[in-house]
Amino acid sequence: EMDSDSARIEILPLILEMATDLVPNIRFNVAKELQSMAHACGVSAYESQVLPVLNMLLEDEDRDVRFYAEKAATALDEAFA
C-alpha cells in the first residue's frame, strides 16, 4: 500500500500528464487509474488535480475514454461526497 504523499507527489503527476496522450487507450487507462488511486491521494488532490482531468476526459472525442471517465467520475463522486 502506497502512502498518500508518495501517491500524490510521485505517481499522480505522471498519470495526469498522460491524460493528453494522443492514444485513446492511454487516456482511458488514465481514467481507470485515477479512479483506483484517488483515495490514496486524498480529497485535496482529488478536487484540485484529479477532478479537472476527469472533467476533461468526460469531453474526450473517443467513446471509450468518455465511458471510463464517466465510470471513474461517478465512483469518485460517491466516495468523496
NORLINBEL-V409550 format. One record per backbone hydrogen bond with DSSP energy under -1.0 kcal/mol. NH is the residue of the N-H (numbers start at 1). CO is the residue of the C=O. E is the energy in kcal/mol with one decimal. If there is no record, write none. Layout:
BEGIN
nh & co & e
NH & CO & E
NH & CO & E
END
This chain:
BEGIN
nh & co & e
7 & 3 & -2.3
8 & 4 & -2.6
9 & 5 & -2.8
10 & 6 & -2.4
11 & 6 & -1.3
12 & 7 & -2.9
15 & 11 & -1.9
16 & 12 & -2.9
17 & 13 & -1.9
18 & 14 & -1.1
19 & 16 & -1.3
21 & 18 & -1.7
27 & 23 & -1.7
28 & 24 & -2.7
29 & 25 & -1.5
30 & 26 & -1.6
31 & 27 & -1.7
32 & 28 & -2.0
33 & 29 & -2.5
34 & 30 & -2.8
35 & 31 & -1.9
36 & 32 & -1.8
37 & 33 & -2.1
38 & 34 & -1.7
41 & 37 & -1.2
42 & 38 & -1.4
46 & 42 & -2.0
47 & 43 & -2.6
48 & 44 & -2.4
49 & 45 & -2.6
50 & 45 & -2.0
51 & 46 & -3.2
53 & 49 & -1.1
54 & 50 & -2.6
55 & 51 & -2.6
56 & 52 & -1.7
57 & 53 & -2.5
58 & 54 & -1.9
59 & 56 & -1.1
60 & 57 & -1.5
66 & 62 & -2.1
67 & 63 & -2.3
68 & 64 & -2.4
69 & 65 & -2.4
70 & 66 & -2.5
71 & 67 & -2.2
72 & 68 & -2.4
73 & 69 & -2.9
74 & 70 & -2.5
75 & 71 & -2.1
76 & 72 & -2.8
77 & 73 & -2.3
78 & 74 & -1.8
79 & 75 & -2.0
80 & 76 & -2.7
END
